[in-house]
Amino acid sequence: MANKLLVPLVAVAAVFAHFVFRPRLQFGDQRRAVYNHVPGTCRAVEGVVHGSEDIVRTRDGLAFISTGVRPAPVLTPDPWYLQGVGKILLFDLKNPGDAVRELKIEPEGKSEGLEPHGLSLYENQESGEIRLFVVNHHKDGDRIEIFRYIRQSAILRLIRSVQHPLLYNVNDVVAMGTDSFYATNDMYSVRPWVKRLERFLSPCWSNVVYYNGSDAFAAADGFAFANGINAPPSGNLVYVCDTGRQAVQVFQRLVDNRLQMEREIHLATSVDNVDVCPDTGDLWVGAHGSDFIRHMEDRRNPASSQVLRIQNSAEEYPEVTELYANDGRQLNGSSVAVVYNRRLLIGTVHDTLLYCDVTVPL
């Protein structure tokens, strides 16, 4: 009789462990030592105080930065984070001594209520046209804003705004054409209290959506928390950061634009955004520790930061190198890393922006 009762008790215990301890491991209760190191001389970029959540750069070193993203409703953040105003900033990696500047948005009024999150660039190598895709958590619902960058006057001119029922919890976007893109929905639920439950239970309902210029469909699903997304210039692969699984997933892009997973690169850290270097094909991943949740609730609690470079990401045995790590005394909650000619920018969710001259071998 005792043995018969033991089976259901073990089953209940297993379910309890899965739904309680696994999410706690993913989102906030781990403790690990951080070995502080930098790849060279680093300094904070003045003028960035409310985050630099995502960064994308042109081939010639112009870096576009999103700042002012508000905390997710599943958190109860320090009021400091709510003071931020959404902006798109520009930093010239060719002239890193120049100040960061805010880009003007046309037509007037479109910058009001802007809450930018993920970014992506589409560069037309023949015409020179640059389009910036911006995830905007607008008060009327998530949308993807597509801007044309006017280089002569440093203006972002809105071309179109894309809203769709499948774009409901958008985190990041990667442009695949002038009007087409993949975007990640990091959670399935839209109501704050249900989001709290979903984050706790981690049911893997997150997905990636493809928009072809007129309509959208789910291209891949089953993510614990689909976060950053990117693709090489060829467009044959798509990389997705699954924060819940602490891994970068490599997908093959099929002819119908659906995604088929090829492999998973486990990194044992809370991966956020991934950048693909157009020159080398290396992946640059911004990540932060599980202490980030506690930092969001009280800025006096530091949040660790980490930058990883992944070489040979499409092969069976990719090489992973940690280029930067800090326990929060220099940088809190890094989210993205972009490199250009041995110059490195490290962004954060709600902190500052770090610039480094890379002197270590690459």
C-alpha positions in Angstrom: 0.0 0.0 0.0 2.8 2.4 0.9 4.5 1.8 -2.5 1.2 2.6 -4.3 0.9 5.9 -2.5 4.6 6.7 -3.1 4.1 6.9 -6.9 1.6 9.7 -7.0 3.4 11.5 -4.3 6.6 11.4 -6.4 4.7 12.6 -9.4 3.2 15.5 -7.6 6.7 16.4 -6.2 8.1 16.3 -9.7 5.4 18.6 -11.1 5.9 20.9 -8.1 9.7 21.0 -8.7 9.2 21.7 -12.4 6.8 24.6 -12.0 8.4 26.1 -8.9 12.1 25.6 -8.9 12.8 25.7 -12.6 11.3 29.2 -13.1 13.1 30.4 -9.9 16.4 29.1 -11.4 15.6 30.9 -14.7 14.5 34.2 -13.4 16.0 35.2 -10.1 17.3 32.8 -7.5 20.7 31.7 -8.7 23.9 32.9 -7.1 27.2 32.8 -8.9 30.5 34.6 -8.5 31.4 37.1 -11.2 35.0 37.5 -12.3 35.2 41.2 -13.2 37.3 41.9 -16.4 37.2 44.2 -19.4 38.5 43.8 -23.0 40.4 47.2 -22.8 39.8 50.7 -21.7 36.1 51.3 -21.0 34.1 54.4 -20.1 30.4 55.3 -19.6 28.9 57.3 -22.4 27.6 60.6 -21.1 23.9 61.4 -21.8 22.5 57.9 -21.5 20.8 57.4 -18.1 17.6 55.4 -18.8 19.0 52.5 -20.6 20.3 51.5 -24.0 18.3 48.3 -24.4 19.2 47.5 -28.0 21.8 48.7 -30.4 22.2 48.2 -34.1 24.9 49.6 -36.4 25.4 50.3 -40.0 28.4 48.8 -41.9 30.2 52.1 -41.6 29.8 52.4 -37.8 26.7 54.4 -37.1 25.1 52.9 -34.0 21.4 53.4 -33.3 20.3 53.0 -29.7 16.9 52.6 -28.0 16.5 54.2 -24.6 13.6 54.7 -22.2 11.9 51.3 -22.4 9.6 50.9 -19.4 9.7 47.8 -17.1 7.4 44.9 -17.9 4.2 44.9 -15.9 5.2 41.7 -14.2 7.6 43.7 -12.1 7.2 46.4 -9.5 10.1 48.6 -10.4 11.9 51.4 -8.6 10.2 54.8 -9.7 13.5 55.9 -11.2 12.9 53.6 -14.2 9.5 55.3 -14.9 11.1 58.7 -15.4 12.7 57.7 -18.7 11.4 59.0 -22.0 11.5 56.9 -25.1 14.1 58.1 -27.7 16.4 56.8 -30.4 20.0 57.9 -30.0 22.9 57.9 -32.4 26.6 57.2 -31.6 29.3 57.3 -34.2 31.7 54.5 -33.7 34.1 56.0 -36.2 34.4 59.1 -33.9 33.8 57.7 -30.4 34.8 61.0 -28.8 31.7 62.7 -30.1 28.7 63.0 -27.9 25.6 60.8 -28.3 22.7 62.6 -29.8 19.0 62.2 -30.0 17.5 61.7 -33.5 14.6 63.8 -34.5 11.5 61.9 -35.8 9.3 63.1 -38.6 6.5 63.8 -38.9 6.2 65.9 -35.8 4.2 64.3 -33.0 5.2 60.7 -33.9 7.9 60.8 -31.2 5.2 61.4 -28.5 4.5 58.2 -26.6 7.4 56.4 -28.3 8.6 53.5 -26.1 11.3 51.8 -28.2 12.6 48.3 -27.4 14.2 46.1 -30.0 15.8 47.5 -33.1 16.9 46.2 -36.5 18.5 47.8 -39.6 17.9 47.1 -43.3 20.6 48.6 -45.5 20.2 48.7 -49.3 23.8 48.3 -50.6 22.9 49.6 -54.1 20.8 52.7 -53.2 22.4 53.4 -49.8 18.9 53.6 -48.2 18.9 52.8 -44.4 15.7 51.6 -42.8 15.4 51.3 -39.0 12.8 48.9 -37.6 11.7 49.8 -34.1 9.6 47.8 -31.6 7.3 50.4 -30.0 5.3 49.6 -26.9 2.6 52.1 -27.9 -0.2 52.8 -25.5 -2.6 51.5 -28.2 -0.7 48.3 -28.5 2.6 46.9 -29.7 3.7 47.8 -33.2 6.7 47.8 -35.5 7.7 51.3 -36.7 9.6 51.4 -39.9 11.7 54.6 -40.4 13.9 55.8 -43.2 17.1 57.4 -41.9 18.0 60.7 -43.6 21.7 60.8 -43.2 22.3 64.4 -44.2 19.9 65.8 -41.5 20.1 62.9 -39.0 16.3 62.5 -39.1 14.2 59.4 -38.8 11.2 59.7 -41.2 8.3 57.3 -40.5 7.4 55.2 -43.5 4.8 52.9 -42.0 3.6 51.5 -38.7 2.7 47.8 -38.6 0.2 46.4 -36.1 -1.2 42.9 -36.2 -3.1 40.6 -33.8 0.0 38.3 -33.7 2.2 41.1 -32.6 1.1 41.4 -29.0 4.1 41.1 -26.6 6.9 42.1 -29.0 10.5 42.2 -27.7 12.7 42.3 -30.7 12.7 42.4 -34.5 15.0 41.5 -37.4 14.4 43.1 -40.8 14.4 40.6 -43.7 13.5 43.2 -46.4 12.2 46.7 -46.8 8.9 45.8 -45.2 9.3 42.2 -44.0 10.6 41.0 -40.6 10.7 38.4 -37.9 9.6 39.5 -34.4 9.7 37.8 -31.0 6.7 37.7 -28.6 8.4 37.1 -25.3 5.2 36.1 -23.5 1.8 34.8 -24.5 -0.4 36.5 -21.9 -1.2 40.2 -22.2 -2.8 40.9 -18.8 -0.3 41.8 -16.1 -1.5 39.4 -13.4 -1.6 36.5 -16.0 1.9 37.5 -17.1 3.1 37.1 -13.5 1.6 33.6 -13.5 3.1 32.7 -16.9 6.6 33.9 -15.8 6.3 31.8 -12.7 5.1 28.6 -14.4 7.2 29.0 -17.6 4.8 27.0 -19.9 6.9 27.8 -23.1 4.2 29.7 -24.9 6.5 32.3 -26.4 7.0 32.5 -30.2 8.5 34.1 -33.3 6.2 35.7 -35.9 7.0 36.4 -39.5 5.5 39.4 -41.3 5.7 39.4 -45.1 4.6 43.0 -45.7 0.9 42.4 -45.6 0.2 39.5 -43.2 1.8 37.5 -40.4 2.0 34.0 -39.1 3.8 32.1 -36.3 7.1 30.9 -37.8 8.3 29.1 -34.6 7.0 28.5 -31.1 7.7 26.6 -27.9 10.1 29.2 -26.4 10.4 29.7 -22.7 11.1 33.5 -23.3 11.9 34.5 -26.9 14.0 37.6 -26.5 16.6 39.0 -29.0 16.5 37.9 -32.6 18.9 38.5 -35.5 20.1 37.1 -38.8 23.3 37.2 -41.0 23.2 39.3 -44.2 22.5 36.1 -46.2 19.2 35.6 -44.3 19.5 31.8 -44.5 19.8 31.5 -40.7 17.9 33.1 -37.8 19.3 33.4 -34.2 16.9 33.6 -31.3 17.9 34.2 -27.6 15.7 32.1 -25.4 16.3 33.7 -22.0 14.3 31.0 -20.2 16.5 28.2 -21.6 19.6 30.4 -21.3 20.6 29.6 -24.8 20.9 31.0 -28.3 18.9 28.8 -30.8 20.0 28.5 -34.4 17.2 28.2 -37.0 17.2 27.3 -40.6 15.0 29.6 -42.7 12.7 27.5 -44.9 11.4 28.5 -48.3 8.0 29.4 -46.8 9.7 31.6 -44.2 9.0 29.2 -41.3 11.9 28.4 -39.0 13.4 25.0 -38.3 15.7 24.7 -35.3 19.1 23.3 -36.2 20.9 23.5 -32.8 20.9 25.1 -29.4 23.9 26.9 -27.9 23.7 26.6 -24.1 25.3 29.6 -22.4 24.3 29.2 -18.7 23.4 32.9 -18.5 20.3 35.1 -19.1 20.9 35.9 -22.7 19.1 39.1 -23.9 20.0 40.4 -27.4 22.3 39.0 -30.1 24.1 41.0 -32.8 25.6 39.4 -35.9 28.9 41.1 -37.0 28.5 41.7 -40.8 32.3 41.4 -41.3 33.1 38.1 -39.5 29.7 36.5 -38.9 30.5 36.2 -35.2 27.6 36.5 -32.7 27.9 39.1 -29.9 25.5 38.4 -27.0 24.6 40.7 -24.2 23.5 38.9 -21.0 22.9 39.6 -17.4 22.7 37.6 -14.2 19.6 36.4 -12.3 20.2 39.3 -9.9 18.6 41.6 -12.5 15.1 41.1 -11.1 16.2 42.2 -7.6 17.9 45.2 -9.2 14.7 46.2 -11.0 12.9 46.3 -7.7 15.6 48.3 -5.9 18.5 49.9 -7.8 20.7 49.6 -4.7 20.9 45.9 -5.6 23.5 45.5 -8.3 22.9 43.4 -11.4 25.8 41.7 -13.1 26.6 42.1 -16.8 28.2 39.9 -19.4 29.3 40.0 -23.1 29.9 36.8 -25.0 31.3 36.3 -28.5 30.3 33.1 -30.4 32.4 32.0 -33.3 31.4 29.3 -35.8 27.8 29.5 -34.5 26.4 27.4 -37.4 28.8 24.5 -36.8 28.5 21.6 -34.4 31.1 23.0 -31.9 30.8 26.8 -31.7 33.5 28.6 -29.7 32.3 30.9 -26.9 34.5 33.6 -25.3 33.6 35.9 -22.5 34.8 39.4 -23.5 33.4 41.3 -20.6 31.9 40.6 -17.1 31.1 42.9 -14.2 29.3 42.3 -10.9 27.3 45.6 -11.2 29.8 48.1 -9.9 30.5 49.4 -13.4 27.4 48.3 -15.3 24.0 47.0 -14.3 22.1 44.5 -16.5 23.8 44.5 -19.9 21.4 43.6 -22.7 23.4 44.0 -26.0 26.9 44.3 -27.4 28.0 45.6 -30.8 31.5 45.7 -32.2 33.1 47.8 -34.9 36.8 47.9 -35.7 37.8 46.9 -32.2 35.4 49.4 -30.7 32.7 47.9 -28.5 29.4 49.3 -27.2 27.6 47.5 -24.4 24.0 48.5 -23.7 21.8 48.0 -20.7 18.1 47.5 -20.0 17.8 50.5 -17.7 21.3 51.7 -16.8 23.9 53.5 -18.9 25.9 52.8 -22.1 29.5 51.5 -22.0 32.1 52.2 -24.7 35.3 50.1 -24.8 38.5 50.2 -26.9 39.2 46.5 -27.4 42.9 45.6 -26.8 42.6 41.9 -26.2 43.1 39.5 -29.1 39.9 39.0 -31.2 
